[in-house]
Amino acid sequence: GIEEDVLESMAYLKARIKDPVSEMALFLGCEVSVDAGNVDRKIGYLREGKLPTLNGSPCVLVSFPDHIGRADLWYCLHELDQVGYVPVIAHAQTLRTFQEDDGIHEIRCLKGDGLRDPVYRFRALIQLDLTSLHFSAPDRHWAREMIEHQVVDVLGTDAKNSFTNPPHIQEELRAITQICDPAYLEAITCGNAQKRF
C-alpha cells in the first residue's frame, strides 16, 4: 500500500490547515508519469495501492511526455480505462499532439464527445495548469484556446513548492475571467473536482 510516512504526512498537513475561515481542503493523490512503455507497470502500482488515485476516486492524474505521439497517448488512456480508471490528463496545454490543427477536436474525442470507434469509448478529463496563461508562447496560446473552447475540466496550480513555481492564484484567475464566463470558471476551479474526486 501507500507508504506509512506519506499517510502520516497527510494527517499532519490536514491538521495544520484546519481553519474555519479557509475553504481549503487537502486530499491524497499524485501525478503519475505514464508512457506506452510503462503504462502496465503504473496500472499495477495503482491496483496494488502503491500509487494513490485522486481522493480514492477512480480518477488518476496522469502526465505524459510533451512529445508523446497520438497513438501512444490513446493507447495509454485506453489501458487505464480498461481497468476502471478515469484518466485526468495533467498539463494538457504542453502536449504537442494537442497543439496541432485538430487539437480541440482531439480533446473532445478523448472526453467522449462524438466518438464513434467502439474500441476507444472512454472519458478522459483535462487538467490545465493555472499558471499556463503566462508560459511560453505555444503553451500560453494553447491554454487560452482550451479555456475558450471549454474543454478544460479542472485547474491545477502545478506548485511544486513556494520557491520554484509559486502560484499567483488571484492574478491567474483574473486573467482567466477575461476569457470565460463565471459559471464555467466555477466549474473548472472547484465544481467539477467536487463532483468527480
Disulfide bonds with the S-S distance in Angstrom:
none
